[in-house]
Amino acid sequence: MATHNELGEKGEQLAVNFLLKKGYKILERNWRFKKAEVDIIALKDSILVPVEVKTRTSNYFGNPQDFVNHKKIQLLVEAINQYVVSKDLDVEVRFDIIAIIKNKNTSKIEHLEDAFLHF
């Protein structure tokens, strides 16, 4: 497996553990619809929270969250619309990003709630 895939999987597991400690219920991991993949779909206080996880080994080229572009946002919104319809849910939706910088010795996790409001 490619190193970047391993890093991504480790980052997603760190994000799941982080969310569980904050009282989130994990509903789905790596949920797919067409060209979109939602890393984590969670529930917190009756709010559906799709989470995009971005993991990097450094912020040399920018912060991890800077790599979520408008095309990715459009795909995620379309996917979550389909998820809500297919599961017949009546919930508020909030899109979050978990940005992780992970190297051999340390991990820094930043949770950006309502992250798409900033784009």
C-alpha positions in Angstrom: 0.0 0.0 0.0 1.2 3.5 -0.8 2.6 5.5 2.1 0.1 8.3 1.6 -2.8 5.8 1.8 -1.4 4.5 5.1 -1.1 8.0 6.4 -4.7 8.7 5.4 -6.0 5.6 7.1 -4.0 6.4 10.3 -5.4 9.9 10.2 -8.9 8.7 9.8 -8.5 6.4 12.8 -7.1 9.2 14.9 -10.1 11.3 13.8 -12.6 8.6 14.7 -11.0 8.2 18.2 -11.0 12.0 18.6 -14.7 12.2 17.7 -15.7 9.3 19.9 -14.0 10.9 22.9 -16.0 14.1 22.2 -19.3 12.1 22.3 -20.0 11.7 18.6 -21.6 8.5 17.3 -19.9 7.2 14.2 -22.5 6.1 11.6 -20.4 5.4 8.5 -16.7 5.4 7.4 -15.7 5.9 3.8 -19.3 6.2 2.5 -19.4 6.5 -1.3 -21.8 8.1 -3.7 -20.7 8.6 -7.3 -17.3 10.3 -7.3 -17.5 11.4 -3.7 -16.2 9.6 -0.6 -17.2 10.9 2.8 -14.5 9.9 5.3 -16.7 9.9 8.4 -20.4 10.4 8.9 -21.2 11.0 12.6 -24.1 12.1 14.7 -23.8 14.6 17.6 -26.8 16.0 19.5 -29.2 15.1 16.6 -26.9 16.9 14.1 -25.6 14.8 11.2 -21.9 15.7 10.8 -20.0 14.6 7.7 -16.3 14.9 8.4 -13.6 15.3 5.8 -10.2 14.2 7.3 -7.0 15.7 5.9 -3.7 14.3 7.2 -0.3 15.6 6.3 3.2 15.0 7.7 3.9 18.7 7.8 2.3 22.1 7.0 5.2 23.0 4.7 2.9 23.2 1.6 -0.1 24.6 3.6 -2.4 23.5 6.4 -4.2 20.2 5.8 -7.6 21.9 5.5 -6.3 24.1 2.7 -6.5 21.0 0.5 -10.3 20.8 0.6 -11.3 22.7 -2.6 -14.6 23.8 -4.0 -15.0 20.7 -6.2 -14.5 18.5 -3.2 -17.1 20.5 -1.2 -19.6 20.2 -4.1 -19.1 16.4 -4.2 -19.5 16.0 -0.4 -22.7 18.1 -0.4 -24.2 16.1 -3.2 -23.2 12.8 -1.4 -24.7 13.9 1.9 -27.9 15.1 0.2 -28.2 11.5 -1.2 -27.4 10.0 2.2 -30.1 12.0 4.0 -32.7 11.1 1.3 -31.7 7.4 1.1 -31.9 7.0 4.9 -35.0 9.2 5.1 -33.4 11.4 7.8 -34.8 14.7 9.2 -31.7 16.2 10.6 -29.7 19.3 10.6 -26.4 18.9 8.7 -23.0 20.4 9.6 -19.9 19.8 7.6 -16.6 19.5 9.6 -13.0 19.1 8.7 -10.5 17.4 10.9 -7.0 18.5 10.0 -4.1 16.3 11.2 -0.4 16.8 11.1 1.2 13.5 11.9 4.8 12.6 11.9 6.8 9.8 13.6 6.7 11.4 17.1 3.6 13.6 17.3 0.1 14.2 16.1 -1.7 17.5 16.1 -5.4 17.4 15.5 -7.5 20.5 14.7 -11.3 20.1 14.5 -13.0 22.8 12.3 -16.7 22.8 12.9 -19.0 24.2 10.2 -15.8 24.3 8.0 -17.6 24.9 4.7 -18.8 28.3 5.9 -15.3 29.6 5.6 -15.0 28.8 1.9 
